[in-house]
């Protein structure tokens, strides 16, 4: 690893990176390796971002761990994953391993939540203010704050009167929680709820699940990797990484089927879905190529999953409630599970449909819907996040002429390539809105941004330049392109967090880039080859 140089004259660091999750770790490694001085500010008390905060029982990755891991720094030669989809504790052990191996900790400041960042026109630098803490001056600012990190808690009347415990999956107590013998209520049936519910159900006296929207979930098929599998993965790793980089999704473990769901007979399709059901996990979405572009094709997959729910749940009324009907499969992020639907066959587990009878209020001992009251000791909110823009808008970021990012983004996020923002010079986003980010394996996206941003900063240094910002025209064109990429898809047919529908009043704009990672990488490369077309630099 190259030694870091000291910062340019007049600034504390060449680069301040906000966030020490996978994105921040990658940026620190790469920029330091290329000779920049880097300081990472992390709000949490530990390194790991999402994986530091989301400690709820059952938390796991739902992308194969062999792909959801760094390809750089020689890490993959030494680290061995034990299971197909790693548990949160194993991912944290992996993060510790990476931090040690790449000597990252010395440049990461923990418990340092960034309050504000202000562009300094006179010096081409950012002033970054940590809450109740230090202030740093940096030439460049990299926001690696994660797409799913600003927590969302539902507003329920009387919530403050509740005498029991209220937990959120993404802010789970470090010391853990003993739910044995407790009457537990869970709000939320996205990925977090679907992982949590089967895990805690056996210990709870009763578990009441408050469901607003049913999710599509397919079996995860978690399993321990055998020694032979691990050896094969190690031997194939370079090719596997290349495959991931060139794929639209970054998922090397699941080869996308190029067929249309509509070009085969019903019998053949059913057999095909049965086959994929038995192994593909999250990749079920790739079982036919047109599941996200043709409603008719999607209906075949949605119907198949609903038929599986009917098989897995004994009570037909409960099964019916668990079947998603209001949006196409994949238009909200699909889930994978281990025994989720079967959990509703347990006598201590109850499903409450809060789309029919919404949550109304809480008392010291209970939660009410508009139809009934439920006595509980603990309420778990598995209610997700203010996705993609939430963590970027939490600090006050002021760019040129004092304009805030919140002002610039009042109608939804505007970016160039998902990396830069007009009016916010020398600032970059990692896997943020306008880039593929959540629509694929985010680690592959992070590595691509890591390289692209580092290349740009090297070019700046080589040119003696201290200023780089997208032009408003380039930003407008990119935003139009992001909208076009989503326009032909079924993503627009669901009230999802991709569209900002998770927060009342949030602009309804499709935020991630739906053109696929492969195409996105090509577009970013072309911009670089064209001398950073669309950026104003000096
Ligand atoms: P998600 O996927 O955003 O799921 C949140 C869940 O909470 C979802 O079922 C929501 O129902 C429900 N929710 C949210 N707000 C409310 C209110 N106010 N009342 C009732 N129900 C509510 O978050 P997760 O943490 O599960 O998963 C996030 C990501 O982690 C996931 O995509 C993977 O990438 C891993 P809704 O659908 O909004 O009706």
Boltz pocket constraint, residues with backbone or C-beta under 6 A from the ligand:
constraints:
  - pocket:
      binder: B
      contacts: [[A, 148], [A, 153], [A, 154], [A, 155], [A, 169], [A, 187], [A, 188], [A, 189], [A, 190], [A, 191], [A, 192], [A, 193], [A, 210], [A, 211], [A, 212], [A, 213], [A, 333], [A, 354], [A, 382], [A, 383], [A, 384], [A, 385], [A, 495], [A, 497], [A, 502]]
      max_distance: 6.0
